[in-house]
Amino acid sequence: MAMGFFALGLGFLVLILGSSIGTTLALRTFVYRELDLSKNEVRTAVKHLTYERSDGD
């Protein structure tokens, strides 16, 4: 019985991890290919958005 719960929990964690990796890859593919942004452009945009947000709050 305990082994079944362990296997169920482990399977659940594997599904969550796989889902998060797939989502991350899909988002990166969209940003880099579809929006045609480089890694530096994304970093710069995130820095500016973070800075603007911290000023307003």
Backbone as ProteinMPNN parsed JSONL, in Angstrom:
{"seq_chain_A": "MAMGFFALGLGFLVLILGSSIGTTLALRTFVYRELDLSKNEVRTAVKHLTYERSDGD", "coords_chain_A": {"N_chain_A": [[0.824, -1.195, 0.0], [1.875, 1.281, 0.873], [3.901, 1.453, -0.96], [2.481, 1.804, -3.293], [1.385, 4.367, -2.929], [3.75, 5.814, -2.91], [4.684, 5.348, -5.512], [2.61, 6.538, -6.946], [2.849, 9.217, -6.078], [5.444, 9.758, -7.008], [5.059, 9.423, -9.759], [3.276, 11.528, -10.215], [4.927, 13.74, -9.622], [6.808, 13.443, -11.677], [5.184, 13.888, -13.911], [4.469, 16.585, -13.48], [6.999, 17.8, -13.601], [7.744, 17.134, -16.24], [5.739, 18.49, -17.629], [6.274, 21.158, -16.93], [8.81, 21.498, -18.054], [8.21, 21.123, -20.769], [6.469, 23.294, -21.169], [8.202, 25.453, -20.678], [10.061, 25.098, -22.768], [8.368, 25.48, -24.979], [7.576, 28.152, -24.601], [10.056, 29.478, -24.754], [10.748, 28.828, -27.384], [8.714, 30.167, -28.756], [9.258, 32.86, -28.053], [11.919, 33.271, -28.959], [11.923, 32.411, -31.668], [9.411, 32.976, -32.999], [8.848, 35.646, -32.239], [11.213, 36.67, -32.928], [13.399, 37.499, -31.294], [16.492, 38.126, -29.68], [18.58, 36.552, -27.171], [19.806, 38.486, -25.573], [18.168, 40.716, -26.065], [15.806, 39.899, -24.854], [16.649, 39.705, -22.192], [17.291, 42.394, -21.687], [14.762, 43.584, -21.965], [13.39, 42.367, -19.837], [14.851, 43.382, -17.675], [14.232, 46.131, -17.893], [11.447, 46.057, -17.546], [11.293, 45.052, -14.943], [12.569, 47.086, -13.535], [10.842, 49.275, -14.032], [8.558, 48.369, -12.781], [9.341, 48.177, -10.114], [9.685, 50.851, -9.473], [7.092, 51.915, -9.503], [5.755, 50.617, -7.445]], "CA_chain_A": [[0.0, 0.0, 0.0], [2.761, 2.443, 0.931], [4.642, 1.492, -2.22], [1.554, 2.354, -4.284], [1.334, 5.815, -2.732], [5.051, 6.336, -3.335], [4.697, 5.315, -6.977], [1.658, 7.55, -7.393], [3.481, 10.518, -5.838], [6.572, 9.898, -7.922], [4.485, 9.631, -11.087], [2.728, 12.878, -10.23], [6.059, 14.664, -9.72], [7.38, 13.307, -13.017], [4.28, 14.575, -14.83], [4.605, 18.03, -13.263], [8.307, 18.189, -14.12], [7.667, 17.055, -17.695], [4.866, 19.562, -18.091], [6.967, 22.446, -16.785], [9.886, 21.54, -19.052], [7.56, 21.338, -22.063], [5.974, 24.674, -21.209], [9.364, 26.331, -20.8], [10.59, 24.984, -24.129], [7.418, 26.098, -25.901], [7.656, 29.599, -24.417], [11.339, 29.935, -25.311], [10.661, 28.721, -28.836], [7.864, 31.258, -29.214], [9.928, 34.151, -27.876], [13.126, 33.393, -29.776], [11.689, 32.198, -33.1], [8.234, 33.675, -33.534], [8.995, 37.082, -32.028], [12.519, 36.988, -33.495], [14.177, 38.226, -30.302], [17.705, 37.455, -29.223], [18.63, 36.361, -25.72], [20.135, 39.784, -24.952], [16.988, 41.572, -26.146], [14.867, 39.436, -23.825], [17.205, 40.107, -20.894], [17.135, 43.843, -21.557], [13.342, 43.867, -21.747], [13.037, 41.941, -18.471], [15.452, 44.357, -16.753], [13.449, 47.366, -17.941], [10.14, 45.825, -16.929], [11.499, 44.911, -13.507], [12.895, 48.412, -13.009], [9.621, 50.091, -14.064], [7.626, 47.854, -11.792], [9.807, 48.499, -8.764], [9.483, 52.272, -9.249], [5.688, 52.21, -9.275], [5.232, 49.99, -6.22]], "C_chain_A": [[0.863, 1.252, 0.0], [3.548, 2.584, -0.361], [3.77, 2.082, -3.331], [1.441, 3.868, -4.169], [2.632, 6.477, -3.185], [5.125, 6.4, -4.865], [3.753, 6.368, -7.557], [2.243, 8.959, -7.221], [4.639, 10.775, -6.781], [6.085, 10.135, -9.349], [3.925, 11.027, -11.244], [3.837, 13.913, -10.374], [6.706, 14.623, -11.1], [6.499, 14.013, -14.042], [4.377, 16.094, -14.698], [5.928, 18.528, -13.843], [8.309, 18.175, -15.648], [6.823, 18.17, -18.282], [5.566, 20.911, -18.011], [8.107, 22.574, -17.788], [9.302, 21.797, -20.435], [7.049, 22.756, -22.226], [7.114, 25.661, -21.392], [9.938, 26.294, -22.205], [9.667, 25.647, -25.148], [7.482, 27.616, -25.81], [8.947, 30.16, -24.997], [11.32, 29.882, -26.83], [9.825, 29.862, -29.399], [8.599, 32.587, -29.16], [11.086, 34.29, -28.848], [12.852, 33.269, -31.273], [10.546, 33.035, -33.647], [8.345, 35.188, -33.376], [10.338, 37.592, -32.544], [13.333, 37.882, -32.558], [15.418, 37.427, -29.933], [17.659, 37.327, -27.699], [18.932, 37.681, -25.007], [18.946, 40.733, -24.99], [15.956, 41.184, -25.087], [15.361, 39.855, -22.451], [17.033, 41.598, -20.651], [15.684, 44.207, -21.271], [12.92, 43.503, -20.333], [13.616, 42.913, -17.449], [14.637, 45.644, -16.722], [12.086, 47.192, -17.284], [10.254, 45.708, -15.418], [11.769, 46.265, -12.87], [11.636, 49.294, -12.965], [8.646, 49.643, -12.999], [8.042, 48.224, -10.375], [9.649, 49.985, -8.458], [8.049, 52.599, -8.868], [5.149, 51.669, -7.975], [5.875, 50.506, -4.981]], "O_chain_A": [[0.622, 2.178, -0.774], [3.829, 3.696, -0.808], [4.273, 2.781, -4.211], [1.405, 4.572, -5.178], [2.618, 7.561, -3.769], [5.577, 7.395, -5.431], [4.078, 7.014, -8.553], [2.139, 9.791, -8.122], [4.797, 11.883, -7.294], [6.647, 10.964, -10.066], [4.082, 11.646, -12.296], [3.71, 14.856, -11.155], [7.106, 15.66, -11.63], [7.012, 14.669, -14.949], [4.367, 16.806, -15.702], [5.965, 19.566, -14.504], [8.819, 19.102, -16.278], [7.164, 18.731, -19.323], [5.46, 21.719, -18.933], [8.341, 23.661, -18.318], [9.841, 22.602, -21.194], [7.179, 23.351, -23.296], [7.002, 26.603, -22.177], [10.265, 27.336, -22.774], [10.137, 26.303, -26.077], [7.445, 28.298, -26.835], [8.935, 31.2, -25.656], [11.821, 30.791, -27.491], [10.191, 30.459, -30.412], [8.565, 33.355, -30.121], [11.221, 35.326, -29.499], [13.49, 33.958, -32.07], [10.705, 33.727, -34.652], [7.975, 35.933, -34.284], [10.573, 38.8, -32.592], [13.886, 38.897, -32.982], [15.385, 36.198, -29.883], [16.808, 37.92, -27.036], [18.368, 37.955, -23.948], [18.734, 41.484, -24.039], [15.311, 42.049, -24.496], [14.57, 40.313, -21.626], [16.675, 42.021, -19.552], [15.414, 45.055, -20.42], [12.173, 44.246, -19.697], [12.955, 43.238, -16.462], [14.38, 46.191, -15.65], [11.623, 48.069, -16.554], [9.399, 46.214, -14.691], [11.258, 46.561, -11.789], [11.395, 49.98, -11.972], [7.977, 50.471, -12.38], [7.2, 48.546, -9.537], [9.493, 50.352, -7.293], [7.807, 53.454, -8.016], [4.177, 52.206, -7.443], [5.536, 50.07, -3.881]]}, "name": "protein", "num_of_chains": 1, "seq": "MAMGFFALGLGFLVLILGSSIGTTLALRTFVYRELDLSKNEVRTAVKHLTYERSDGD"}
